[in-house]
Amino acid sequence: MKPFVTLAVLLAAACAVPAGAQGSATAAKTCHTPRYPGSGYFTSLNVKGTSCATGKKIALAYYHCRLRHGKKGRCASKVLGYRCKETRNSIPTEIDARVTCTRGSRKVTHTYQQNT
């Protein structure tokens, strides 16, 4: 009878869903990028814990915040309640950047390329 019990335990373990394998409302999603308002383009948009529509709003609001400080400006204030950090690689003719905006456990990450 012991081999039968061992087989039953092995089958139960094989059929079990691993932790974290089920879908989650906070799973990261890749979204379509919004149209870039200026000379350049958004290259990626990812959200976690929020919707793609909110991600698009954040990316566009961040763009407008940056431009308040000039074409090569940076945004130093919250954007729609999100705290944002930007890392840039710049050359004289363009800016390539990654922006991560967080609000609690919600996260919106976008990248962009802007011609200067």
Secondary structure, 3 states (H helix, E strand, C coil): CHHHHHHHHHHHHHHCCCCCCCCCCCCEEECCCCCCCCCEEEEEEEEECCCHHHHHHHHHHHHHHHHCCCCCCCCCCCECCEEEEEEEEEECCEEEEEEEEEECCEEEEEEEEEEC
